[in-house]
Amino acid sequence: MRLILFLICTIGTLNKCFGDGSPESIRDQQGFTMKSFMNDSINPCDNFYKYACGNWAKRQTIGKDEFSFGVLDVITKKVNKFLEELILFNNYTSTPSEKVQSILKSSEVKKIQNYFSICREQKKLEYEPYIKAWGIPGGWPTLNSTWSNQTFDWLNITAQLKLIESQSLIDAQIAPYYNNATRNTIYILPAEFPVFKPSMYEENPIIKLIISGLISMSFESLGLSEVRFEKIVSDVLAFEIKLASIFPNENEENEEIEDMPLETLQELMPNIDFQRFLNIVSGGVVNKSQEVTIAYSSYFRNLSELINETEPEVLANFFLYRFTLQIGTTEKVEVYCRDEVIDYMGFVLGYVYNMAFNDERDSADVKMIAQNIKSVFTDAVQEINWMDQDTKEEALTKLNNLLLQVGASDDDLLFNDIKEEFALIDLDPNDYYRSYFKLSAFSTRKLFKQLHKINKRTESNYNAAMVNAFYNSARNHIFMPTNILQSPVYNFHFPYSVKYGALGSIMGHEITHSLDATGRAYDSNGTIRSWWTEQSEEEYLNRTQCLEMQYAKYTPSSLKTSANSVGGNTLDENIADNGGLRQSYQAYKDWYMKHPNEQETLPHLNLTNTQLFFLSFAQFYCEMNKPAALLINTLTDEHSLSKNRVIGTLSNFEEFSKEFNCPIGSKMNPAKKCRVW
């Protein structure tokens, strides 16, 4: 099994290697693994998550710097091990192909290795050298006794923060134009809040407490005494609350979008120099005639007033707080450096990983599973009776046009493009901190080079070193990285009950995103347009409201920030979870009817093939969390908590209750069920 066997055995995440690598030993080990995660003393009709994952925490360890640890983290550790040993250290025990070896010897990978090396050489990553290398003119009032507001330039600092992808006041994105996805435009947007949604600040005192703690830790880490930073924390928190108050309501996402030349925008809002901001961020490629799309112009008008009425010293301290949030220095240096390389250079690392691990047999198998699920979803849309024919035909066209990509492209032309881009990175071989700012600026500015490029739906620019699958609404395109195709999620020799339960549900989840509450606004080519009739939209909203109410009930009342807010914040993902499971299950049943003689159960598990499907689905979400993670994820994550993803989805599915004989009215088989697709 080439390098993959080495990784599974040496990392030891799942304790055992796949024996001799035979199909029988692989199945035996998977059955053993799945059994070890379960607590089968729990009644599956009471709490299927505890039944499936009750012993997960006993089989794993959570690191000091980790807030949670789940199945994707198991795989991420394997991937990171590969990246460290094969690429960053150039130390591998199994000989890669000639093509991979040539890439590993290339100047591009050497540049990655050198950056990682100079980062690791820092005994401790501290804020002071970052701030010094950043070189903001005039410095900072909390760190410089001679600081003067005469040299303070809030717009420049806002742009410099954007260059390191830190959110402060203004954001700018290059993305497909909403009315024509084949071309890109510049979106000028309010900057996102780094932790909580702005609407939460006034509604829940816990939020203010947490933010106040974060601000305190930021200034304490800069060496300030508690006496000195007490007023600073109070002022910065007050400013952040005011900023939250002018932020657009997240429930009015499509309300304010305007297209205009940059010079027209400048005339309308002369107090914010948007062209200067964009030219700092882009490296000077934006002229005044450039068409831009501005979202929520009312925010920027209010922002101008807020800045004028705020003391420059308070603004400077706010920026410094946001800067420390972005940098973060709590992890082990080596882990921090590795993650930084993956974040900024993942487009090269993903290419190398794909070259080393891409298996045509696996890719064909996964594509077959995905195609079967897409066909089932297409049939389901065809058969529903609440959608009128005009809307239905648009939905079917969209599903038919949906593209699936498994693994990063191995196109040599693509790597040539990557090489050309990498040649432009000017890193200092002896100075990590200066190199960090150069690399982050390069990463941001290379996106602006896409501004005048014609978009092709078949092209993808995903970081293939990241362990996750994605659906891109603007491309109507799904990307499944090669790195996710490994134990405990996938192996070619797993029964299809396990494959469809875990990987199939993931694929179904991504396919369903094409018609979730956000995705349904895009047509088959990724353009935003109104293609739903009033009748079909009303029916759709009635069904999604049921899900909102259901998932809102899973949230403790003390954490609710407004009626149904948690159910609404996670709506897209809940639609995708429910639809993905349902379609994957039907696709598996269809497959099994054609292959009734296949061995679809596993050793060590006294379960039918269909029960095994549901166990595989649930165990994909096995996770252990520290209390802080549960709190923050509940309030901020667009996904429901893992246990609620399992319980919420399965309790809506009649077939699950049939397979486990759950009586109506039991916790896993409520009388009222929600269904969108």
C-alpha positions in Angstrom: 0.0 0.0 0.0 3.0 2.3 -0.6 3.6 5.1 2.0 0.1 4.9 3.4 0.8 1.6 5.2 3.9 3.1 6.7 1.9 6.1 8.0 -0.9 4.1 9.5 1.5 1.8 11.3 4.0 4.4 12.6 1.5 7.0 13.7 -0.4 4.5 15.6 -3.5 6.7 16.0 -5.7 3.7 15.8 -3.4 1.4 17.8 -3.1 -1.4 15.2 -1.8 -1.7 11.7 -3.9 -3.4 9.1 -2.2 -6.8 9.7 -0.8 -8.2 6.5 -2.8 -5.7 4.3 -5.1 -8.3 3.0 -8.8 -7.5 2.6 -9.6 -9.8 5.5 -7.2 -8.2 7.9 -8.3 -4.7 6.9 -11.9 -5.6 7.6 -11.0 -7.3 10.9 -9.1 -4.3 12.1 -11.9 -1.9 11.0 -14.5 -4.0 12.9 -12.2 -4.0 16.0 -11.7 -0.2 15.7 -15.4 0.5 15.4 -16.2 -1.8 18.3 -13.7 -0.1 20.5 -15.3 3.3 20.0 -18.8 2.0 21.0 -20.5 1.8 24.3 -23.1 -0.9 23.5 -24.5 -0.8 27.0 -26.3 2.3 25.9 -29.7 1.8 24.3 -29.3 3.1 20.7 -32.9 4.3 20.8 -32.1 6.6 23.8 -28.9 8.2 22.5 -27.2 6.8 19.4 -24.3 9.2 19.7 -23.3 7.7 23.1 -24.0 4.2 21.8 -21.7 4.8 18.8 -19.0 7.0 20.4 -19.3 6.3 24.1 -15.7 5.0 24.4 -14.1 7.4 21.9 -12.6 9.5 24.6 -11.0 6.5 26.3 -9.2 5.6 23.0 -7.8 9.0 22.3 -5.8 11.7 24.0 -6.4 15.5 23.6 -3.4 17.7 23.5 -2.8 20.6 25.8 -3.3 23.1 23.0 -6.3 21.3 21.5 -9.8 22.2 22.3 -11.4 19.2 20.6 -10.3 15.9 18.9 -12.4 14.0 16.4 -12.1 11.6 13.4 -10.9 14.3 11.0 -8.2 15.2 13.6 -7.0 11.6 13.5 -6.6 11.8 9.8 -5.1 15.3 10.0 -2.4 14.0 12.3 -1.5 11.3 9.7 -1.4 13.9 7.0 0.8 16.3 9.1 3.1 13.4 9.9 3.6 12.8 6.2 4.1 16.5 5.4 6.7 16.8 8.2 8.7 13.7 7.3 8.4 13.5 3.6 8.5 17.2 2.7 9.7 19.4 5.5 12.5 17.2 6.7 13.0 15.4 3.4 13.1 12.2 5.5 11.1 9.3 4.2 11.4 5.6 4.7 9.7 4.5 1.4 10.9 5.7 -1.9 8.4 8.0 -3.7 7.9 8.0 -7.4 10.4 9.8 -9.7 7.9 12.6 -10.3 7.5 13.2 -6.5 11.2 13.0 -6.0 11.8 15.6 -8.6 9.2 17.9 -6.9 10.8 17.3 -3.5 14.2 18.5 -5.0 12.7 21.6 -6.6 13.4 25.1 -5.5 9.8 25.5 -4.5 9.9 22.8 -1.9 13.4 23.9 -0.8 11.8 27.3 -0.1 9.2 25.7 2.1 11.8 23.6 3.9 13.9 26.7 4.6 10.9 28.7 5.9 9.9 25.9 8.2 13.5 25.6 9.4 14.0 29.2 10.3 10.6 29.2 12.0 11.5 26.1 14.1 14.8 27.7 15.1 12.9 30.2 17.2 13.0 28.8 20.7 9.8 30.6 21.6 7.6 32.7 19.3 6.9 36.0 21.0 4.9 39.0 20.1 7.7 41.6 20.4 9.8 40.4 17.4 6.6 40.1 15.3 5.6 43.7 16.2 9.1 44.9 15.4 9.2 43.1 12.0 5.7 44.4 11.2 7.2 47.9 11.4 4.0 50.0 11.7 5.1 53.7 11.6 4.9 55.4 15.0 4.6 52.1 16.9 1.9 51.5 19.6 0.8 53.6 22.6 0.9 50.7 25.1 4.5 49.8 24.0 6.0 53.2 23.2 6.0 56.1 25.7 6.7 58.6 22.9 3.8 57.4 20.8 1.9 60.3 19.1 -1.5 60.3 17.4 0.0 62.6 14.8 1.6 59.6 13.0 -1.3 57.2 13.6 -2.8 56.0 10.3 -5.8 53.8 11.0 -6.5 53.0 7.3 -2.9 51.8 6.7 -3.0 49.6 9.8 -6.4 48.2 8.7 -4.9 47.3 5.3 -1.7 45.8 7.0 -3.9 43.6 9.1 -5.8 42.4 6.0 -2.4 41.4 4.5 -2.0 38.9 7.3 -5.7 37.9 7.1 -6.6 39.5 10.4 -10.0 41.0 10.5 -10.4 44.5 11.9 -12.6 47.1 10.2 -12.7 46.6 6.4 -12.4 43.4 4.3 -11.8 43.0 0.6 -12.3 39.7 -1.3 -11.8 38.6 -4.9 -14.6 36.3 -5.8 -16.9 35.4 -8.7 -19.2 38.2 -9.6 -22.7 37.4 -8.2 -24.4 38.2 -11.6 -21.9 36.4 -13.8 -19.7 33.7 -12.1 -17.3 33.5 -15.1 -15.6 36.7 -14.0 -14.3 38.0 -10.7 -14.9 41.3 -8.9 -13.7 43.0 -5.8 -16.1 42.7 -2.9 -15.7 45.4 -0.2 -17.3 44.1 3.0 -17.4 44.7 6.7 -14.6 42.7 8.4 -15.8 39.6 10.2 -15.7 39.4 14.0 -13.0 36.9 15.0 -14.9 35.0 17.7 -18.6 35.8 18.1 -21.3 37.2 15.9 -21.8 41.0 16.5 -25.5 40.4 17.3 -24.4 38.4 20.3 -22.6 41.1 22.2 -25.7 42.8 23.7 -27.7 39.7 24.2 -25.5 37.5 26.4 -23.3 38.7 29.2 -21.1 35.5 28.8 -19.9 36.9 25.5 -18.7 40.1 27.0 -16.9 38.2 29.7 -15.1 35.9 27.2 -14.1 38.9 25.0 -12.9 40.8 28.0 -10.8 37.8 28.9 -9.3 37.6 25.4 -8.4 41.3 25.4 -6.8 41.0 28.9 -4.7 38.0 27.8 -3.6 39.8 24.7 -2.2 42.8 26.6 -0.9 40.6 29.4 1.1 38.7 26.9 2.7 42.0 25.8 4.2 42.4 29.2 1.7 45.0 30.6 0.8 44.9 34.3 -2.8 44.4 35.2 -3.0 47.9 36.6 -1.9 49.4 33.2 -4.1 47.4 31.0 -7.3 47.5 33.0 -8.5 50.7 31.4 -7.1 49.6 28.0 -9.3 46.4 28.2 -12.3 48.5 29.2 -11.9 50.9 26.3 -11.2 48.2 23.7 -14.2 46.2 24.8 -16.4 49.3 24.6 -15.2 50.1 21.1 -15.8 46.5 20.0 -19.3 46.6 21.3 -19.9 49.9 19.4 -18.5 48.3 16.3 -20.9 45.4 16.8 -23.8 47.8 17.0 -23.2 49.2 13.5 -22.6 45.7 12.0 -25.3 44.6 9.5 -27.9 42.1 10.7 -26.7 38.6 9.5 -30.3 37.8 8.8 -30.3 40.4 6.0 -27.5 39.0 3.9 -28.8 40.1 0.5 -30.2 43.5 1.5 -27.4 45.9 0.6 -25.2 45.1 -2.5 -24.2 47.8 -4.9 -22.0 47.8 -8.0 -20.1 51.0 -8.9 -16.7 52.3 -10.1 -14.3 52.9 -7.2 -14.2 56.6 -7.9 -18.0 56.8 -7.5 -17.7 55.0 -4.1 -15.0 57.5 -3.1 -17.3 60.4 -3.9 -20.1 58.8 -1.8 -17.9 58.1 1.1 -15.0 60.6 1.0 -13.9 59.9 4.6 -12.6 56.4 3.8 -9.9 56.2 1.1 -11.0 52.8 -0.4 -8.6 53.1 -3.3 -5.6 53.5 -1.0 -6.8 50.6 1.2 -7.1 48.3 -1.9 -3.8 49.3 -3.3 -2.0 48.5 -0.1 -3.7 45.2 0.1 -3.3 44.3 -3.5 0.2 45.7 -4.1 -1.1 48.6 -6.3 -3.2 47.0 -9.0 -6.5 48.8 -8.5 -7.3 52.0 -10.3 -10.2 54.4 -9.7 -12.2 53.2 -12.7 -12.3 49.6 -11.3 -15.8 48.3 -10.7 -16.3 47.1 -7.2 -19.2 45.5 -5.3 -19.8 47.0 -1.9 -21.9 45.2 0.7 -23.7 47.1 3.4 -22.7 50.7 2.5 -24.6 51.8 5.7 -22.0 50.0 7.8 -19.2 52.1 6.2 -21.0 55.3 6.7 -21.5 54.5 10.3 -17.9 53.3 10.6 -16.6 56.7 9.4 -18.5 58.4 12.2 -17.4 55.8 14.8 -13.7 56.3 13.9 -14.1 60.1 14.0 -15.5 60.0 17.5 -13.0 57.4 18.9 -9.7 58.4 20.4 -6.8 57.3 18.2 -5.1 55.6 21.2 -8.2 53.4 21.7 -8.2 52.5 18.0 -4.5 51.6 18.1 -5.0 49.3 21.1 -8.0 47.7 19.3 -5.8 47.0 16.3 -3.0 45.6 18.5 -5.5 43.3 20.2 -6.8 42.0 16.8 -3.1 41.5 15.7 -2.3 39.3 18.7 -5.4 37.3 18.1 -4.2 36.6 14.6 -0.6 35.7 15.5 -1.3 33.6 18.5 1.8 32.0 20.2 0.4 29.3 22.5 1.2 26.2 20.6 4.5 24.3 20.4 6.8 26.1 18.0 7.1 23.2 15.7 3.4 22.7 15.5 2.8 26.4 15.0 5.4 26.5 12.2 4.0 23.4 10.4 0.5 24.8 10.5 1.7 28.1 9.1 3.4 26.3 6.2 0.2 24.4 5.5 -1.9 27.6 5.6 0.3 29.6 3.3 1.9 27.0 1.1 -0.8 24.4 1.0 -1.2 24.7 -2.8 2.3 23.2 -3.2 2.0 20.7 -0.4 -1.4 19.5 -1.6 0.1 18.9 -5.1 2.9 16.8 -3.6 0.6 14.9 -1.3 -1.7 14.1 -4.3 1.3 12.8 -6.3 2.3 10.5 -3.5 -1.0 9.1 -2.5 -3.5 9.4 -5.4 -4.8 6.0 -6.2 -6.8 5.7 -9.4 -8.7 2.7 -8.0 -9.8 4.6 -4.9 -10.7 7.7 -6.9 -12.8 5.6 -9.3 -14.5 4.0 -6.3 -15.3 7.3 -4.6 -16.6 8.8 -7.8 -18.9 5.9 -8.3 -20.3 6.3 -4.8 -20.7 10.0 -5.3 -22.4 9.5 -8.7 -24.8 7.0 -7.2 -25.7 9.5 -4.4 -26.2 12.3 -6.9 -28.5 10.1 -9.0 -30.6 9.3 -5.9 -30.8 12.9 -5.0 -31.9 13.8 -8.6 -34.6 11.1 -8.4 -35.7 12.5 -5.0 -36.1 16.0 -6.4 -37.9 14.6 -9.4 -40.4 12.9 -7.1 -41.2 15.6 -4.4 -44.6 17.1 -4.6 -44.1 20.4 -2.9 -42.0 21.9 -5.6 -43.6 23.2 -8.8 -42.3 22.0 -12.2 -40.5 25.2 -13.2 -38.4 25.3 -10.0 -37.9 21.6 -10.1 -36.4 21.7 -13.6 -33.9 24.4 -12.5 -32.9 22.3 -9.5 -32.5 19.2 -11.7 -30.4 21.2 -14.1 -28.2 22.3 -11.2 -27.7 18.8 -10.0 -26.9 17.6 -13.5 -24.3 20.4 -13.9 -22.7 19.8 -10.5 -19.0 18.9 -10.8 -17.0 16.5 -8.6 -13.3 16.5 -8.2 -11.4 13.9 -6.2 -7.9 14.9 -5.3 -5.8 17.8 -6.3 -5.1 18.1 -10.0 -1.9 16.4 -11.2 -1.7 18.6 -14.2 1.9 19.5 -15.0 0.7 22.9 -16.3 -0.8 23.6 -12.9 2.5 22.9 -11.1 4.3 25.1 -13.6 1.9 27.9 -12.6 2.6 27.2 -8.9 6.4 27.3 -9.7 6.0 30.7 -11.3 4.1 32.0 -8.3 6.6 30.7 -5.9 9.5 32.3 -7.7 7.9 35.7 -6.8 8.1 35.0 -3.0 11.0 37.0 -1.6 11.8 35.4 1.8 14.6 36.4 4.0 16.6 33.1 4.6 17.9 34.3 8.0 14.9 36.2 9.4 11.7 34.3 10.2 9.7 37.3 11.4 10.3 39.4 8.3 9.7 36.3 6.1 6.3 35.8 7.9 5.0 39.2 6.8 6.4 38.7 3.3 4.8 35.3 2.9 1.4 36.4 4.3 1.4 39.5 2.0 2.2 37.2 -1.0 -0.6 34.9 0.0 -3.1 37.7 0.1 -1.9 39.6 -3.0 -1.8 36.5 -5.2 -5.6 36.4 -4.9 -5.9 39.8 -6.4 -4.1 38.5 -9.4 -7.3 36.5 -10.1 -9.3 39.8 -10.5 -9.2 39.9 -14.3 -9.0 36.1 -14.9 -11.9 34.3 -16.6 -13.2 31.6 -14.2 -13.5 28.0 -15.4 -15.7 25.8 -13.3 -13.3 22.9 -13.8 -10.4 24.8 -12.1 -10.0 24.6 -8.4 -7.9 26.6 -6.0 -8.4 24.6 -2.8 -5.7 24.0 -0.3 -5.4 20.2 -0.8 -3.3 19.8 2.3 -6.4 20.6 4.4 -8.5 17.6 5.5 -12.0 18.4 4.5 -14.4 18.2 1.6 -15.9 21.4 0.1 -18.8 22.6 -1.9 -18.3 25.9 -3.8 -21.6 27.6 -4.7 -20.0 30.0 -7.2 -18.6 27.1 -9.2 -21.2 24.4 -8.4 -18.2 22.3 -7.7 -17.3 19.7 -5.0 -13.7 19.0 -4.0 -12.8 15.8 -2.1 -9.1 15.8 -1.1 -7.2 12.6 -1.5 -6.0 12.9 2.1 -9.5 12.1 3.6 -9.5 8.7 1.8 -8.0 6.7 4.7 -8.9 4.9 7.9 -11.2 5.2 9.8 -13.3 6.9 7.0 -12.3 4.9 3.9 -10.4 2.0 2.6 -11.1 0.3 -0.7 -11.6 -3.0 1.1 -14.2 -1.7 3.6 -17.7 -3.0 3.1 -19.9 -0.6 1.2 -22.1 -0.3 4.2 -19.2 1.4 5.9 -18.2 3.4 2.9 -21.6 4.8 2.2 -22.2 5.4 5.9 -19.2 7.6 6.5 -17.7 8.8 3.1 -21.0 8.5 1.3 -22.7 10.7 3.9 -19.9 13.2 3.5 -20.4 13.3 -0.3 -24.2 13.5 0.2 -23.7 16.3 2.6 -21.7 18.3 0.0 -24.1 17.5 -2.8 -27.0 18.7 -0.6 -25.2 22.0 0.0 -26.1 22.8 -3.6 -29.7 23.2 -2.5 -29.3 24.3 1.1 -30.6 27.7 2.3 -27.6 29.5 0.8 -26.7 27.3 -2.1 -30.3 27.4 -3.5 -29.7 31.1 -4.4 -27.1 30.1 -7.0 -28.0 28.6 -10.4 -26.4 25.7 -12.2 -23.4 27.9 -13.3 -22.8 29.5 -9.9 -24.6 32.8 -10.7 -26.9 34.3 -8.1 -30.3 34.8 -9.5 -34.0 34.2 -8.5 -35.1 30.9 -9.9 -37.6 29.8 -7.2 -41.2 30.5 -7.7 -43.0 32.1 -4.7 -44.9 28.9 -4.0 -41.9 26.6 -4.0 -39.9 29.1 -1.9 -42.7 29.3 0.7 -42.8 25.5 0.9 -39.0 25.3 1.2 -39.0 27.9 4.0 -41.7 26.0 5.9 -39.5 22.9 5.9 -36.3 24.7 6.9 -38.2 26.4 9.8 -38.9 22.9 11.2 -35.2 22.2 11.3 -34.4 25.6 12.9 -36.8 24.9 15.7 -35.6 21.3 16.2 -31.9 22.2 16.5 -32.6 25.3 18.6 -34.0 23.0 21.3 -30.6 21.3 21.6 -29.1 24.5 23.0 -29.2 25.3 26.7 -31.3 28.4 27.4 -28.4 30.1 29.1 -26.5 30.1 25.8 -29.3 31.3 23.5 -28.7 34.7 22.2 -32.0 35.2 20.4 -35.0 33.1 19.5 -33.8 30.1 17.3 -30.5 31.8 16.6 -28.5 28.6 17.0 -30.8 26.6 14.8 -30.6 29.4 12.2 -26.9 29.8 12.4 -26.4 26.1 11.7 -29.3 25.7 9.2 -27.2 25.1 6.0 -25.2 22.4 7.7 -28.2 20.8 9.2 -30.0 20.7 5.8 -26.8 19.1 4.4 -26.4 16.5 7.2 -30.1 15.4 6.9 -30.2 15.3 3.1 -26.7 13.7 2.8 -27.6 10.8 5.1 -30.9 10.2 3.5 -29.5 10.1 0.0 -26.5 8.1 0.9 -28.6 5.5 2.6 -30.9 5.1 -0.4 -27.8 4.9 -2.7 -26.4 2.1 -0.5 -29.7 0.2 -0.6 -29.8 0.5 -4.4 -26.2 -0.7 -4.6 -26.9 -3.7 -2.3 -29.9 -4.8 -4.3 -27.5 -5.2 -7.2 -24.8 -7.0 -5.1 -26.8 -9.1 -2.6 -24.0 -11.7 -2.2 -21.3 -9.2 -1.0 -20.0 -9.5 2.5 -21.4 -6.3 4.0 -20.8 -6.8 7.7 -17.6 -6.7 9.9 -16.0 -9.0 12.4 -16.4 -8.0 16.1 -19.8 -6.3 15.4 -23.1 -8.1 15.8 -24.9 -5.7 13.4 -26.7 -6.1 10.1 -25.3 -4.3 7.1 -27.8 -1.5 7.4 -27.2 -1.1 11.1 -23.5 -0.9 10.3 -24.2 1.9 7.8 -25.7 4.0 10.6 -22.9 3.2 13.0 -20.4 4.2 10.4 -22.2 7.5 9.8 -22.4 8.3 13.6 -18.7 7.4 14.3 -17.5 9.9 11.7 -18.6 12.5 14.3 -17.0 10.9 17.3 -15.3 13.7 19.2 -14.0 14.7 22.6 -14.2 18.4 23.7 -13.0 20.6 26.4 -15.7 22.7 28.1 -14.5 25.9 26.4 -14.8 24.3 23.0 -18.4 23.2 23.6 -19.3 26.8 24.7 -17.5 28.5 21.8 -18.7 26.0 19.2 -22.3 26.3 20.3 -22.2 30.0 20.0 -20.1 30.4 16.8 -19.8 27.3 14.7 -21.9 27.0 11.6 -22.1 23.3 12.3 -24.1 21.8 15.2 -22.2 20.1 17.9 -21.2 16.6 16.8 -23.6 14.8 19.2 -26.5 16.9 17.8 -25.5 16.2 14.2 -25.9 12.5 14.9 -29.0 12.7 17.1 -30.7 15.4 15.1 -30.1 13.7 11.7 -31.0 10.1 12.7 -34.1 11.1 14.7 -35.5 12.6 11.5 -35.0 9.4 9.5 -37.6 6.7 9.7 -35.3 4.0 8.2 -32.9 4.4 11.2 -35.7 3.8 13.7 -36.8 0.7 11.7 -33.3 -0.8 11.7 -32.9 -0.4 15.5 -36.6 -1.0 16.4 -37.0 2.3 18.1 -40.5 2.8 19.3 -42.4 6.0 18.3 -41.9 8.5 21.0 -38.5 7.3 22.0 -35.7 9.9 22.0 -34.3 8.7 18.7 -37.8 8.3 17.1 -39.9 11.4 17.9 -43.4 11.5 16.4 -42.6 14.8 14.7 -39.8 14.7 12.2 -38.3 17.4 9.9 -37.4 16.9 6.3 -36.3 19.3 3.5 -34.9 16.9 0.9 
